Amino acid sequence: MEVLLGRIEPMSFDISLKTRVPGMILPIVLVMACCGASVGWAQTAPPATAPRQQGPGNLTQYDPTKPEAQPNLSVDHDPILSPDAADNLPPHPAVAKGAAPGQELEKGRSGIYTLQENVNEVLLNCAVVDDKGHLVQGLTKDDFQVWEDGVPQTIASFQHQDIPVSLGILVDNSGSMRDKRAAVDAAALDLVRASNPDDSAFVVNFSDKAYLDQGFTNKISLLEQGLSRFDSRGTTAMYDAVSASADELAKYAKQPKEVLLIITDGADNASRLTLQQAIRKVQYLGGPVVYSIGLLYDDDPDEVQRARYALETLSSETGGIAYFPGSLQDVGQIAEEVAQDIRNQYTIGYHSTKPANLGGFRTVHVEARASRYGRLIVRTRRGYYPKREQQIQRAVSDTE
């Protein structure tokens, strides 16, 4: 009997507007023919045969008028059933792509899957200052204590080094910002220049809608072009811009440390989301640290109070700082301070004593004490959602 094998070309499938998955090669099935017949795979699909329907006595009847239903070739079908019924169940999608149970595959923008271990680990980026607001260097792991929901946690990992970050620069594009954009854009670029050269940043200009005017890059020229794409009109949908930018970081950031910088001159007056919804979204996604600069020196008192509260809340809940300069000339200095704050943080990791499958928000508190210093203040995020809930939220975001 002669068996011929033809060459099967890989096939590509569009998964989304932004990604393309590399071609997968269909499994080659060798069909043994009776009576010495020759069988071969061709590059084109063979003619479909007609289906078989169940007739009286469960006998298969041939219906030449209908095409035969073909099995799903993307699923691994075992021709011989196992005595263990569990082995015959269809595989989990992640396992089918090569992940073991308890692991998940995450798809990046390039279409490449990265294996992520679903372990109960929490990483906290912590900035430490003294009672004068100066950054404190030289602390050790033993100088820190961590509590989760009031329960002491054991620090498993500790770093104090300049870790590259993924940075989102969000600039208010409403009509009131027209005369301020030149100074604001220059300050934002100064921040990037003062940051780690391995940082990657994107630019979002927002008014009544948020526009991604430059995707992730470390090229100053491209970021400058992104900042220049503004028309300064409309209202301010800051909360929506924060939510969309958190999604951008969750999906495409290459560095695990994430930061958002918001520059605005007024309160939100156009978002679909509320302040609390925007904060919750950031927390669900394992959220970035939010730094904000409020140019609120020429607004009415009620507007200033509302805008100040929103920026302070966004920043304090995520471990960042809200700045309120007295004039536009102070923005450049603040941008340099933000860059230094980002580059001089401690990264603390611990394994939570609470299982990951127990959902709900978990509060985090960190303290630092060292005899050679006076009172120390630690800034970090107020809490987090366990990774299982973060993964659910990311899946929901992908379908929005």
C-alpha positions in Angstrom: 0.0 0.0 0.0 1.3 3.4 -0.9 0.8 6.5 1.3 1.5 9.9 0.0 2.1 13.0 2.2 1.5 16.4 0.7 2.9 19.6 2.2 0.4 21.5 4.4 0.9 25.3 4.4 0.6 27.1 7.7 -2.6 29.2 8.1 -3.0 32.6 9.7 -6.1 33.8 11.5 -6.9 37.4 12.5 -7.7 37.4 16.2 -8.4 41.1 16.7 -7.8 44.5 15.0 -4.4 44.8 16.7 -3.0 41.3 16.7 -2.2 38.5 14.3 -1.5 35.0 15.6 1.3 33.1 13.8 0.0 30.3 11.6 -0.8 27.0 13.1 -0.1 23.8 11.3 -3.0 21.4 11.1 -2.3 17.8 12.3 -1.5 15.4 9.5 -3.8 12.5 9.5 -2.7 9.3 7.7 -5.7 7.5 6.2 -5.1 3.9 5.3 -7.0 2.9 2.2 -8.2 -0.5 1.5 -7.3 -2.5 -1.7 -4.0 -0.7 -2.2 -5.5 2.7 -2.9 -3.2 5.8 -2.7 -4.2 8.6 -0.3 -2.6 12.0 -0.2 -3.0 15.5 1.6 -3.1 18.4 -0.9 -2.7 22.1 -0.3 -6.3 22.6 -1.1 -9.1 21.1 0.9 -10.6 17.8 -0.5 -14.1 17.8 -1.8 -16.6 17.5 1.0 -18.6 14.3 1.3 -22.2 14.1 2.2 -23.4 13.7 5.8 -24.7 10.6 7.4 -28.0 10.7 9.3 -29.4 8.4 11.9 -32.2 6.3 10.5 -34.4 3.5 11.9 -32.4 1.2 14.2 -29.7 3.9 14.6 -28.3 2.8 11.2 -26.4 5.5 9.3 -28.1 6.6 6.2 -26.4 8.5 3.4 -27.9 11.8 2.2 -26.1 13.0 -1.0 -27.9 16.4 -0.9 -26.1 17.8 2.2 -22.5 18.5 3.0 -20.8 16.5 5.7 -20.1 18.2 9.0 -16.4 18.4 9.6 -14.8 18.1 13.1 -13.1 21.1 14.6 -9.5 20.7 13.5 -8.2 23.2 16.1 -9.0 20.7 18.9 -6.8 17.7 19.6 -9.0 14.7 19.2 -7.6 11.4 20.5 -8.8 8.6 18.2 -8.8 6.1 21.1 -10.7 6.9 24.3 -8.9 6.6 27.6 -10.2 4.3 30.4 -10.1 7.4 32.6 -13.1 9.5 31.7 -11.3 12.7 32.8 -8.7 12.3 30.1 -11.4 12.4 27.4 -12.7 15.8 28.4 -11.8 18.8 26.0 -8.8 20.7 27.2 -8.9 24.1 28.8 -8.0 26.8 26.1 -4.9 27.8 27.9 -3.8 24.2 28.4 -4.5 23.5 24.7 -2.0 26.2 23.8 0.7 24.7 26.0 0.1 25.9 29.6 -0.1 23.5 32.5 -3.0 23.5 34.9 -2.7 26.5 37.2 -0.9 28.5 34.6 -2.3 31.0 32.0 -1.2 32.2 28.6 -1.4 36.0 28.0 -1.4 37.3 24.5 0.7 40.4 23.8 0.3 43.0 21.0 2.7 41.0 18.7 0.5 37.9 19.0 3.1 36.1 21.2 1.8 34.3 24.2 3.6 34.7 27.5 3.2 32.1 30.3 2.1 33.6 33.6 2.2 31.6 36.8 -0.9 32.3 38.9 0.8 32.5 42.3 -0.4 34.4 45.3 2.3 37.1 45.2 1.9 40.8 45.7 4.5 43.4 44.6 4.5 46.9 46.2 6.4 49.9 44.8 7.1 52.0 47.8 8.6 55.6 48.1 9.9 56.5 51.5 10.3 60.1 52.7 11.3 61.8 55.9 9.2 64.3 57.8 10.6 67.0 55.5 9.5 65.2 52.4 13.0 64.2 51.3 13.4 60.8 49.7 15.1 58.3 52.0 17.7 55.9 50.6 19.7 53.0 52.1 16.9 51.2 53.9 17.1 47.4 54.1 14.4 44.7 54.1 14.5 44.5 57.9 13.4 48.2 58.1 10.0 47.4 56.6 6.8 45.8 57.8 3.8 44.9 55.7 0.2 44.2 56.8 -2.6 42.9 54.6 -6.1 43.4 56.0 -4.4 43.9 59.4 -2.5 40.7 59.3 1.4 40.8 59.3 3.0 39.5 56.1 6.5 38.0 55.5 8.5 39.9 53.0 9.8 37.4 50.4 11.6 39.8 48.0 13.2 43.2 48.3 14.8 45.5 45.7 16.0 49.1 45.8 17.1 50.0 42.3 16.2 52.0 39.3 13.7 49.7 37.7 12.4 50.7 34.2 8.7 51.7 34.0 5.9 51.7 31.5 4.6 55.3 31.6 1.4 56.8 30.3 1.4 60.6 29.9 -2.2 62.0 30.0 -2.6 65.7 29.1 -5.8 67.7 29.3 -6.8 68.8 25.8 -9.8 70.9 26.8 -10.3 74.5 25.6 -8.9 76.1 28.9 -5.5 74.4 28.3 -4.8 76.2 25.0 -2.3 78.7 26.5 -0.7 76.2 28.8 0.1 73.4 26.4 3.6 74.6 25.3 4.9 74.7 28.9 3.1 71.4 29.8 4.4 69.5 26.8 8.0 70.7 27.5 7.7 69.6 31.1 6.4 66.2 30.1 9.3 65.7 27.7 11.8 66.8 30.5 10.3 64.1 32.7 11.0 61.5 30.1 14.5 62.8 29.6 15.1 62.6 33.4 13.7 59.0 33.6 15.4 55.7 33.1 16.5 55.3 29.5 14.8 51.9 29.3 11.4 53.4 30.2 8.7 53.2 27.6 5.9 55.8 27.4 2.7 56.6 25.5 0.8 59.8 25.1 -3.0 60.4 25.6 -4.6 63.7 24.9 -8.0 63.9 26.4 -11.0 66.3 26.2 -14.5 64.9 25.9 -12.8 61.7 24.6 -9.3 60.2 25.1 -7.0 59.8 22.1 -3.9 57.6 22.0 -1.7 59.9 20.0 1.5 57.9 20.5 1.8 54.3 21.5 4.6 52.9 23.6 8.1 54.2 22.6 11.3 55.5 24.2 12.0 58.0 21.4 11.6 61.6 22.5 10.9 62.7 18.9 7.8 60.4 18.7 6.5 61.5 22.1 7.0 65.1 21.1 4.9 64.5 18.0 2.2 62.8 20.1 2.0 65.7 22.5 1.7 68.2 19.6 -1.5 66.5 18.3 -3.9 68.7 20.3 -6.6 71.2 19.4 -7.6 72.4 22.9 -11.3 72.3 22.8 -14.3 70.6 24.4 -14.8 69.4 27.9 -12.7 67.2 30.4 -13.3 63.4 30.6 -10.4 62.6 32.8 -11.8 59.5 34.5 -12.5 57.9 31.2 -8.9 58.7 30.1 -7.5 57.1 33.2 -9.6 54.0 32.7 -8.5 53.7 29.0 -4.9 54.3 29.9 -4.9 51.6 32.6 -6.3 49.2 30.0 -3.4 50.2 27.6 -0.9 49.4 30.3 -2.5 46.2 31.3 -2.5 44.9 27.7 0.8 46.2 26.3 3.2 47.3 29.0 6.5 45.4 28.8 7.8 46.6 32.2 6.0 45.4 35.3 6.3 48.7 37.0 3.6 51.0 35.7 3.0 54.8 36.1 0.4 57.3 34.9 1.1 61.1 34.9 -2.0 63.3 34.6 -1.8 67.0 33.8 -5.0 69.0 33.9 -6.4 72.4 34.8 -9.9 71.6 36.0 -12.4 69.1 37.3 -13.8 66.2 35.3 -17.1 67.2 33.6 -17.6 64.8 30.8 -16.7 61.2 31.8 -19.1 58.2 31.7 -17.3 56.8 34.7 -17.2 58.2 38.2 -14.1 58.9 40.2 -14.6 55.7 42.3 -15.2 53.6 39.2 -12.0 54.8 37.6 -10.0 54.0 40.8 -11.6 50.6 41.0 -10.7 49.9 37.4 -7.1 50.8 38.1 -7.1 48.6 41.2 -8.7 45.6 39.4 -6.0 45.8 36.8 -3.2 45.6 39.4 -3.0 49.3 38.7 -0.3 51.9 37.9 0.9 54.5 40.4 -0.8 57.8 39.5 1.0 61.1 39.7 -1.0 64.2 38.9 -0.4 67.9 38.3 -3.3 70.2 38.8 -3.0 73.7 37.3 -5.8 75.1 39.4 -4.5 78.5 40.2 -6.9 80.5 37.9 -10.2 78.6 38.4 -13.2 79.3 40.6 -13.1 78.0 44.3 -15.7 75.3 43.9 -14.1 74.0 40.7 -10.7 74.0 42.4 -12.0 72.1 45.4 -13.6 69.4 43.3 -10.6 69.0 41.0 -8.2 68.9 43.9 -10.1 66.2 45.7 -10.2 64.0 42.6 -6.5 64.3 41.8 -5.5 63.8 45.5 -7.7 60.7 45.7 -6.5 59.1 42.5 -2.9 59.6 43.5 -3.1 58.6 47.2 -5.1 55.4 46.5 -2.4 54.2 44.0 0.8 55.4 45.9 1.5 58.5 43.9 1.5 62.2 44.6 -0.7 65.1 43.6 1.0 68.4 42.9 -0.7 71.8 42.7 1.8 74.4 41.4 1.3 78.1 42.0 2.1 79.0 38.4 2.9 77.4 35.1 6.6 78.1 35.5 6.7 75.5 38.4 5.6 72.6 36.2 9.1 71.8 34.9 10.5 71.4 38.4 7.6 69.2 39.4 8.2 66.9 36.4 11.8 66.4 37.5 10.6 65.6 41.1 8.2 63.0 39.7 11.1 61.4 37.7 13.3 61.2 40.8 10.4 59.8 42.9 9.8 57.0 40.3 13.5 56.1 40.1 14.1 55.9 43.8 11.6 53.4 45.1 11.7 50.2 47.0 10.0 47.1 45.5 8.6 44.8 48.2 7.2 41.4 47.4 5.2 39.0 49.7 3.0 36.0 49.4 -0.4 36.8 50.9 -1.6 34.6 53.8 -5.0 34.8 52.2 -5.7 32.4 49.3 -6.1 34.0 45.9 -9.5 32.4 45.4 -11.0 34.5 48.2 -12.0 37.6 46.3 -12.6 41.1 47.4 -10.4 44.2 47.9 -7.5 43.8 50.3 -6.1 46.7 52.2 -2.3 47.1 52.4 -0.3 49.0 54.9 3.5 49.4 54.9 5.7 51.0 57.6 9.4 51.7 57.7 11.5 52.2 60.8 15.2 52.8 61.1 17.1 54.1 64.2 19.2 56.4 62.1 16.2 58.3 60.8 13.3 60.0 62.5 9.7 59.5 61.4 9.4 57.8 58.0 6.4 58.0 55.7 5.9 55.2 53.1 3.8 55.8 50.0 2.4 52.8 48.2 -1.0 51.7 46.9 -3.8 51.4 49.5 -4.7 47.9 48.4 -5.4 45.5 45.6 -7.6 42.8 44.2 -6.2 39.3 44.0 -4.9 38.1 40.6 -7.9 35.9 39.9 -10.1 39.0 39.9 -7.5 41.0 37.9 -7.6 38.4 35.2 -11.4 38.4 35.1 -11.3 42.2 34.7 -8.7 42.0 31.9 -10.9 39.5 30.1 -13.9 41.9 30.4 -11.8 44.8 29.2 -10.8 42.8 26.1 -14.4 42.4 25.1 -15.4 46.0 25.7 
